[in-house]
Amino acid sequence: MSLDDKKRVGISKTMSYMLRHGPDKFKIFLDPEGFALIEDVLRGLCRRFKGLTRDEMLEVVDRCEKGRFEVRGEEIRACYGHSVLIRIEYDPIEPPEFLLHGTAHRFLDDIMRDGLRPMDRQYVHLTVREDFAREVGRRRDKDPVILKVEALKAHKNGVRFYKANENFYLADLVPASYIRTGISGTGQG
């Protein structure tokens, strides 16, 4: 049985919270790589989504366009966005020439002075897709600014980048000298 979009989104958001920020609240143990047993995650989800099956949970994982989750055997983890103390390690990669980051206008002066920092996350989140950058930026500003990061140039000068999935890249820090403004919230610029 296929889930409707509203329920799928609810399950995805709950699973993201469980695996990124609140495993203790759901009695889920994350190993040093951030993996939890699928069985434990399903049990936690069933508190809110009565009768949810393993197949339905995995359908949410498979249909997640942003690639938020990774399944390995009988385990699952969130690929990025953690605030819990477990640091998910990735191998450094050579990034695309440019990556994007959506943010609120009120943070722009600090970013252009200090660069992009992870803040309450483990990594700075960057994307290859403008729509994803815009969606992330809208969490804090209805008309966000989309920053363009000269990722390849930064990489060649020692900035480390990691690939979370096909749409999202991570960095420990992006110095301000590699950040450009100019893509407005309306897609102009």
C-alpha angles and dihedrals in degrees: 000000000000121000122235117247095254093053092043091054091048092051092046093051092047092048091048091053092047095050099035107035117001115035091138092057089059096039091246122149118214117204120221090277093051097255123142130185112271088223091058093047091049090050090053092048092050089065088071102021104047115208095013110159130215090246091054091049091050089047087060089052093047095047096046103118092198093055093233096162139050124201120203114178107301094348136085135192140177109253097217144348100071123162094175118102095256109102113213107218123215132182113252114253139185105260129214116274093263135022129184134227126189119213144157119270090238090066096048099093092050092047094048089050102038104020128233112318128182093243106183093354131077096242142017107259118225132172141198091219123080092204091057092047089050092049092051091047092051090066088078105018129033089216104032128188116241113218122208114217120203089222101168092048090048090048091052087054095052106273109139120228129185132195114234093177140321093296105032133060129184135211134184090225136341114212116228092244089073096049124094129185126206108102104103125206090259093058094255124121 
